Amino acid sequence: MKALALYIHIPFCRRKCGYCDFYSVCSENLIPEFCNAACRSLQYQSGTCAAKHKIRSIYFGGGTPNLLSAEQLSGILKTIRSSFILDNNIESTIEINPEFSHRSAALQELRDLGFNRLSIGIQSLKNRELRFLGRLHSSRTALRCLKHARMYFDNISTDLIYAIPGQSLADLKSNVDRLLQFSPEHISAYNLNCEEGTPLAGSVAAGKVRLAGEDTERAQFLFLHEYLLNKGYEHYEISNFAKSGFYSRHNSAYWDHQHYLGIGPSAYSMLYNIRYHYSADIKQYLEKPEIFSQAEPALESERIITGLRTSKGLDLKPLKTEKSAILMKYVEKHPEWLAVKDSRLYCTLEGWLMLDSILIDLI
């Protein structure tokens, strides 16, 4: 049976962060109806996937999954277990925001439900930076969350954002050092992007916010790479670091072009080289949760984009001959950015820094 990564998009937030372009709504009154719809989606899609696939990872993302009660999460998990075949060594992740964990018992509930990996949206451990990002939690709350999480989870992932306006290299190092006190198994570090349509983009366009420059982004990226490698982490994807044996199994399915099934508004799936997705519209999803909004062939360019993000690189063998030839010519032209070894194309560290430009040239 083929491995399948299952993603459940929980599209609810108490408040939208100014930099975030993920689909979410603040209509918490719709949560019960959404839970019912998600179970209907799972039961329907299992008719296509269950006989051919074994679920290797489950990921509850958002949005803010911890807005669902333990009973609501349990209902969705029970539907998953009754509708699909699960791997005995399944990775089961849920994203949470730090303000969720005022009671350590709340985290114990998640562990008791069967989640064995926790992804915590820390973003920063400095209150000034958290206020700029629009986060609801404080540094103190985040530290308490990490303390409580360590009581129940031995696989913890944390998110950090760098290149925040006004953030110095010393500020970033302080964030990392405080985080490392809890020895998370996985760290995702993203530079602050200005995504079209977000409040942050509006503030930048109006001259109210000045983003960090390329030199700052570069310096902070290189610092994270060198510092975390020295602390025993592996830089296995452009924005992700992990201790040995703790790569995100779920996200690796995306980067390795494996099969994945996404449930919920805006969620994407990729099955047998066909991409499916639900529209980013909660009302439309609630009306017809069984049917994908759109299906289209997966593009070869997607394989290139995701492959070059990883340290193991892109497998050249599945690519068309003409595309491989184009890539090889580009390698000859830019050996400082790209290299080939054992039929795999991968970025150098300098290549990762230039990846957006490389992809514009190649795609």
Secondary structure, 3 states (H helix, E strand, C coil): CEEEEEEEEECECCCCCCCCCCCCECCHHHHHHHHHHHHHHHHHHHHHHCCCEEEEEEEEEECCHHHCCHHHHHHHHHHHHHHCEEEEEEEEEEEECHHHHCCHHHHHHHHHHCCCEEEEEEECCCHHHHHHHCCCCCHHHHHHHHHHHHHHCCCEEEEEEECCCCCCHHHHHHHHHHHHCCCCCEEEEEECCCCCCCHHHHHHHCCCCCCCCHHHHHHHHHHHHHHHHHCCCEEEECCEEECCCCCCHHHHHHHCCCCEEEECCCCEEEECCEEEECCCCHHHHHHCCCCCCEEEECCHHHHHHHHCCECCCEECCCCCHHHHHHHHHHHHHCCCCEEEECCEEEECHHHHHCHHHHHHHHC
